[in-house]
Amino acid sequence: MKPSVLFLTPEVPYPVAGGGPLRSACLLEYLARRYVVDAVVFHEPRTPAPEAEFPAGLVRDLLVLELPCHARHTAARAWRNARRLIERVPPLTDRFSGFGPQLEQWLRGRRYALAVVEHFWCAGYWEQVASHSERTILDLHNVESVLHARCAAVDRWPSSFAHRAFGRAAVKGEQKWFANYNLLLVPSEVDAAQVKASAPEAVVAVYPNTIPTVTVAEKPEEDVIVFSGNMEYHPNTLAVRYFAERIWPGLRERWPKLVWRLVGKNPEAVRGFLGRDPRIHLTGAVADATEELASAKVVVVPLLSGSGTRLKVIEAWASRRAVVSTSLGVEGLPYQHQENVLVADGATNFADAVSHLLANEEERRRLGQAGRWTYEQQLTWETAWSRLDLLKI
């Protein structure tokens, strides 16, 4: 019989869309090939039941932990973050805490060869899963302390003040929990070094962000540049605001037919500072980001903050699209400036790089093909599973 594994995740990985679900689903499906999987998942109110979202036969047993209602309007968010500041609790750690007794009751009498916990937000459940498992792994999608420190460096007050405080609180959590796990998984060597800086005793290995192997049909190019991602995710919100204020006005004037398309869920998070420009299109959530990217002339990644590696770049490469990114946007990925991406820091340089590609179809095609080759060689689920094989997960 296969050994058993416990997989604890704060979000349902299915349907597989977006950075978090893509990373979690890749790891879960790898584990399901080698273990009998029991899963623990948190469920947001007014969303589909997790039992219906997991592919049939993927997990043997499933514990659903029901989250309380969580208002999303501005006043509620401000109140939550004010409370977090007072208590010095990083965002979302509080959202997923407090379920230890329920988890312990469900685990009673169970024994696992391995327990995998997804995200820093759930790291504190080591206390429950470790007593029922021979080994424990924490899969880090980001280094939270770095994410908050970078947001603090580029955001406006009072948000910058809050991120600075949250970053310090995250460091304390990292120092408390990281060394307890037998292994930490991170997206890149950059992230590994950042983890070791706050928790030198931790055992860290790279498990890269990837996407499933996809075949994207060739589409006629449109006069469109695209930014993709969850618009509510703070680094994405900051990137959209930066592009809207510093880069888009010049491009809009220089290219009278150009449209800027923003692809991803929670468009209301950025709508307020985009105005009523008819040449800015918000699609909302889409079933397949690569299909939306495939008709763009250029994919833009103007990120100024964040951590981990960006799935939006991998999806653009899979779609054979030319990418212009800041240095931070491609951090940790196998990129080469002017080979599979144009790297441009500063608003003027970024706008010039986009304009250069808009004016040069051959250059767009060359970068897009190089990006697709990078994706096929290094950034599919199969390549991630090969890395996990070497780690003997």
NORFENZI-V352749 format. One record per residue. PHI is phi as a letter, one per 40 degrees, with the letter a starting at -180 (none if undefined). BURIAL is + if it has 9 or more other ideal C-beta (glycine too) atoms within 8 Angstrom, else -. D_CENTER is the distance of its C-alpha to the mean C-alpha in Angstrom with 2 decimals. Layout:
((PHI | BURIAL | D_CENTER) (PHI | BURIAL | D_CENTER))
This chain:
((none | - | 34.45) (c | - | 30.79) (c | + | 29.60) (b | + | 27.31) (b | + | 23.79) (b | + | 22.19) (b | + | 18.54) (b | + | 17.28) (b | + | 14.05) (c | + | 13.42) (b | + | 12.23) (c | + | 13.92) (c | + | 12.03) (b | + | 14.49) (c | - | 14.85) (c | - | 12.20) (a | + | 10.35) (h | + | 6.81) (d | + | 3.62) (c | + | 4.74) (d | + | 8.19) (c | + | 8.30) (c | + | 7.87) (c | + | 10.10) (c | + | 12.48) (c | + | 13.08) (c | + | 14.13) (c | + | 16.06) (c | + | 17.94) (c | + | 18.85) (c | + | 20.24) (c | + | 22.10) (c | - | 24.04) (b | - | 25.41) (b | + | 25.57) (c | + | 26.57) (b | + | 23.51) (b | + | 23.82) (b | + | 20.75) (b | + | 20.17) (b | + | 17.87) (c | + | 17.79) (b | + | 18.87) (c | - | 18.51) (d | + | 21.91) (g | - | 22.74) (b | - | 20.10) (d | - | 21.25) (c | - | 22.53) (d | + | 20.24) (d | - | 23.32) (c | - | 23.37) (c | + | 19.76) (c | + | 19.85) (d | - | 21.69) (d | - | 25.33) (g | - | 26.29) (c | + | 22.89) (b | + | 23.52) (c | - | 26.97) (b | - | 26.60) (b | + | 24.10) (b | + | 24.12) (b | + | 22.64) (b | + | 22.39) (c | - | 23.01) (c | + | 21.36) (c | - | 23.73) (d | - | 23.51) (b | + | 21.20) (c | - | 22.47) (b | - | 20.08) (c | - | 22.72) (d | - | 22.97) (c | - | 25.71) (c | + | 24.00) (c | + | 20.84) (c | - | 23.23) (c | - | 25.21) (c | + | 22.34) (c | + | 21.15) (c | - | 24.82) (c | - | 25.32) (c | + | 22.38) (c | + | 23.92) (c | - | 27.26) (c | - | 26.07) (f | + | 23.68) (b | - | 20.85) (c | + | 17.18) (d | + | 15.45) (g | + | 14.52) (d | + | 16.46) (c | + | 19.46) (d | + | 18.05) (b | + | 17.76) (c | - | 20.84) (g | - | 24.42) (b | + | 24.28) (d | + | 25.81) (c | - | 29.23) (c | + | 28.01) (c | + | 25.95) (c | + | 28.93) (c | - | 31.32) (c | + | 29.39) (c | + | 29.12) (d | - | 32.85) (g | - | 34.62) (c | + | 31.54) (a | - | 30.85) (b | + | 27.96) (c | + | 27.78) (a | + | 24.13) (b | + | 21.69) (b | + | 17.91) (b | + | 15.91) (c | + | 12.17) (g | + | 10.49) (d | + | 12.69) (d | + | 13.69) (b | + | 15.81) (d | + | 17.17) (c | + | 20.51) (c | + | 21.28) (d | + | 22.35) (c | - | 25.77) (c | + | 26.04) (c | + | 24.53) (c | + | 26.18) (c | - | 29.64) (b | + | 29.07) (b | + | 27.42) (c | - | 28.71) (b | + | 25.42) (b | + | 22.14) (b | + | 18.66) (b | + | 15.66) (c | + | 12.30) (c | + | 10.17) (c | + | 6.40) (a | + | 7.49) (b | + | 11.15) (c | + | 11.75) (c | + | 15.13) (c | + | 14.08) (d | + | 11.46) (c | + | 14.38) (c | + | 16.98) (c | + | 15.49) (c | + | 15.18) (c | + | 18.74) (c | - | 19.96) (b | + | 19.29) (c | + | 19.43) (c | - | 22.81) (c | - | 24.88) (c | - | 24.67) (d | + | 20.86) (c | + | 21.08) (c | + | 23.41) (c | + | 21.18) (c | + | 18.15) (c | + | 20.67) (c | + | 21.96) (c | + | 18.65) (c | + | 17.86) (c | + | 21.25) (c | + | 20.78) (c | + | 17.55) (d | + | 19.63) (c | + | 22.24) (c | + | 19.98) (c | + | 18.71) (c | + | 22.37) (c | - | 23.43) (b | + | 21.22) (d | + | 19.83) (c | - | 23.27) (c | - | 24.09) (c | + | 21.81) (c | - | 23.36) (a | + | 20.21) (b | + | 16.76) (b | + | 14.18) (b | + | 11.85) (c | + | 10.02) (a | + | 12.92) (c | - | 16.38) (c | - | 15.44) (c | + | 13.30) (c | + | 16.27) (c | - | 18.69) (c | + | 16.96) (c | + | 17.04) (c | + | 20.64) (c | - | 21.58) (c | + | 21.09) (b | + | 22.04) (d | - | 24.39) (c | - | 25.55) (c | + | 22.25) (c | - | 22.08) (b | + | 18.91) (b | + | 17.95) (c | + | 15.40) (b | + | 13.62) (c | + | 11.67) (c | + | 8.66) (a | + | 10.81) (b | + | 11.78) (d | - | 15.19) (c | - | 18.22) (b | - | 18.91) (b | - | 22.05) (b | + | 21.76) (c | - | 25.16) (c | - | 26.53) (b | - | 26.78) (c | - | 28.98) (c | + | 27.29) (b | - | 27.28) (c | - | 27.69) (b | + | 24.06) (b | + | 21.17) (b | + | 17.68) (b | + | 14.50) (b | + | 11.69) (i | + | 8.72) (c | + | 8.88) (c | + | 11.81) (c | + | 11.92) (c | - | 8.89) (d | + | 11.26) (d | + | 10.32) (c | + | 10.35) (d | + | 13.55) (c | + | 15.09) (c | + | 14.50) (c | + | 16.18) (c | + | 18.94) (c | + | 19.59) (c | + | 19.90) (c | + | 22.03) (c | + | 24.33) (b | - | 24.72) (b | + | 24.10) (d | + | 24.57) (d | - | 28.16) (c | - | 29.51) (c | + | 27.88) (c | + | 29.11) (c | - | 32.61) (c | - | 32.72) (b | + | 31.48) (c | - | 33.22) (b | - | 31.79) (c | + | 28.15) (b | + | 25.58) (b | + | 22.11) (b | + | 19.91) (b | + | 16.70) (b | + | 14.88) (i | + | 12.61) (c | + | 13.20) (f | - | 14.75) (c | + | 16.77) (c | - | 19.13) (c | - | 16.93) (b | + | 17.97) (d | - | 21.20) (c | - | 23.33) (b | + | 23.21) (c | + | 23.39) (g | - | 26.96) (b | - | 28.74) (c | - | 28.31) (c | - | 29.16) (c | - | 27.37) (b | + | 23.91) (b | - | 22.61) (b | + | 19.89) (c | + | 19.21) (g | - | 17.14) (c | - | 15.19) (b | + | 16.11) (c | - | 16.57) (a | - | 15.62) (c | + | 13.84) (c | + | 15.76) (c | + | 18.97) (c | + | 18.36) (c | + | 17.60) (c | + | 20.61) (c | + | 23.22) (c | + | 21.94) (c | + | 23.84) (a | + | 21.06) (b | + | 17.28) (b | + | 16.62) (b | + | 13.74) (c | + | 15.49) (c | + | 12.93) (b | + | 14.92) (a | + | 12.56) (h | + | 9.27) (a | + | 8.56) (g | + | 7.30) (b | + | 7.42) (c | + | 6.52) (c | + | 6.60) (c | + | 8.82) (c | + | 11.27) (c | + | 11.55) (c | + | 12.25) (c | + | 14.72) (c | + | 16.38) (c | + | 16.76) (c | + | 18.41) (g | + | 20.73) (b | + | 19.95) (c | + | 20.78) (b | + | 18.07) (b | + | 18.85) (a | + | 16.39) (c | + | 16.87) (d | - | 17.07) (c | + | 13.97) (c | + | 12.00) (b | + | 13.08) (d | + | 13.28) (g | + | 13.22) (c | + | 13.51) (c | - | 17.05) (b | + | 18.18) (b | - | 21.69) (d | - | 22.69) (g | - | 25.01) (b | - | 24.45) (b | + | 21.13) (a | + | 19.86) (b | + | 21.60) (c | + | 20.36) (a | + | 21.76) (b | - | 21.59) (g | - | 23.59) (c | - | 24.14) (c | - | 27.31) (c | + | 26.02) (c | + | 22.96) (c | + | 25.30) (c | + | 27.76) (c | + | 25.31) (c | + | 24.29) (c | + | 28.01) (d | + | 28.93) (c | + | 26.82) (c | + | 28.03) (c | - | 31.52) (b | - | 31.12) (c | - | 30.43) (c | - | 31.23) (c | + | 28.75) (d | + | 25.97) (c | + | 26.94) (c | - | 27.18) (c | + | 23.71) (c | + | 22.29) (c | + | 24.24) (c | + | 23.23) (c | + | 19.53) (c | + | 20.26) (c | + | 22.20) (d | + | 19.45) (c | + | 17.13) (c | + | 20.02) (c | - | 21.03) (b | + | 17.91) (b | + | 14.69) (c | + | 15.76) (d | + | 15.44) (c | - | 19.02) (c | + | 18.40) (c | + | 15.79) (c | + | 18.46) (c | - | 21.05) (c | + | 19.30) (c | + | 19.23) (d | - | 22.89) (c | - | 23.79) (c | + | 22.36) (f | - | 24.49) (c | + | 21.95))
